[in-house]
Amino acid sequence: MTDTPAVAAARIEVARRRGDLLDTVHEIQARLAPRILAADAWQKAKNKGADLAEDAVDAVKARPAAAGGIAAAIGLFLARAPIRDAAVKIYDAMASRREAKTARDALQSQKPKQKDPRGALDERTSLLTETAT
């Protein structure tokens, strides 16, 4: 069975279009390969990170005091447990010194006062001079 020239031309056109379609499918498969997708995502993430870092540097250059305050606040937040521990140690040391001083003062107030022999002599002398006059 022989084809007419129109049917033969149609078959040729179908074969050409089939080839174009297969080429497109192969291109799509290459673009959607997991390795390619992962590489593209990694590249986009690196570019975004670089852009963010560049913006951060520009912001710090524009307002260094604010950036320093933010960095200090973050540092204090991250170091809150060691700072709290140090403050408790300092307070405990001060409280123990205060308690020791209070105890020492209490002991000194309980001791009987010793009389000064010169003071006693002065009192006796003044009494004798008063009675003699």
Secondary structure, 3 states (H helix, E strand, C coil): CCCCHHHHHHHHHHHHHHHHHHHHHHHHHHHCCHHHHHHHHHHHHHHHHHHHHHHHHHHHHHCHHHHHHHHHHHHHHHCHHHHHHHHHHHHHHHHHHHHHHHHHHHHHHHCCCCCCHHHHHHHHHHHHHHHHC
